Amino acid sequence: MSGEISRCGLDCGECRCRQSGECPGCYVANGQMFWGQCPVSYCCQQRGHDHCGLCPRYCCDMLYDFAYGEQGDNGRRLERLNQRLRDGS
């Protein structure tokens, strides 16, 4: 895993938009990404959580759809969030 994991569990080190400088990362962008508002990041931020794994509603339908939908990563982001929880972060 890279040093930066997004609120939804995406490994920013694997993201070409982050690598190219197009994306500042969701912690900096506060949910307003270069492509528009990220509903997952915005929800997490509004609930006052550092990442979705800390939410009492984890894993909600929105996050699940994000992880397995058209732009998803077949749940790898959820595995990262679960690892963060096991690590206590």
C-alpha positions in Angstrom: 0.0 0.0 0.0 1.1 3.5 -0.7 1.4 6.2 2.0 -2.0 7.7 1.1 -5.3 6.0 1.2 -8.4 8.0 0.4 -11.5 8.2 2.5 -13.1 5.4 0.5 -10.0 3.2 0.7 -8.6 3.9 -2.8 -4.8 3.6 -2.9 -3.9 7.0 -4.3 -0.5 5.7 -5.3 -2.2 3.5 -7.9 -4.3 6.4 -9.3 -3.1 7.9 -12.5 -5.0 11.1 -11.9 -3.2 11.5 -8.5 0.1 10.6 -10.1 -0.3 13.1 -12.9 -1.2 15.9 -10.5 -4.8 16.2 -11.7 -6.2 15.2 -8.3 -5.0 16.7 -5.0 -6.6 13.9 -3.0 -9.9 13.9 -1.2 -8.5 15.1 2.1 -7.2 18.3 0.4 -10.2 18.7 -2.0 -12.8 18.3 0.7 -15.0 16.2 -1.5 -14.9 18.5 -4.4 -12.7 16.6 -6.8 -11.5 17.8 -10.2 -14.3 15.7 -11.8 -17.0 17.0 -9.5 -18.2 16.4 -6.0 -17.4 12.9 -4.7 -20.5 11.7 -2.8 -18.5 9.2 -0.8 -15.8 11.6 0.3 -18.4 14.4 1.0 -20.5 12.0 3.1 -17.5 10.9 5.1 -16.4 14.4 5.7 -19.9 15.6 6.7 -20.1 12.8 9.3 -16.7 13.8 10.7 -14.8 10.7 9.9 -11.3 10.4 8.6 -12.3 7.4 6.4 -15.4 5.4 5.7 -14.3 2.5 7.8 -14.9 4.6 10.9 -18.6 5.2 10.1 -21.2 3.3 12.0 -22.9 2.7 8.7 -19.8 1.0 7.1 -20.1 -0.6 4.6 -23.2 1.4 3.3 -24.8 0.8 -0.1 -23.1 4.0 -1.5 -19.6 2.8 -0.6 -20.4 -0.8 -1.8 -21.6 0.5 -5.1 -18.6 2.7 -5.4 -16.3 -0.2 -4.7 -18.0 -2.6 -7.1 -19.5 -0.3 -9.7 -18.3 0.9 -13.1 -15.3 2.8 -11.7 -14.8 0.4 -8.8 -11.9 -1.9 -8.0 -13.7 -5.1 -7.2 -13.6 -4.3 -3.5 -9.9 -3.8 -3.0 -10.7 -0.4 -1.4 -12.9 -2.1 1.2 -10.0 -4.5 1.9 -7.8 -1.5 2.5 -10.4 0.1 4.9 -10.6 -3.2 6.8 -6.9 -3.3 7.1 -6.9 0.3 8.4 -9.4 -0.8 11.0 -7.3 -3.8 12.0 -4.3 -1.5 12.3 -6.2 0.9 14.4 -6.0 3.9 12.0 
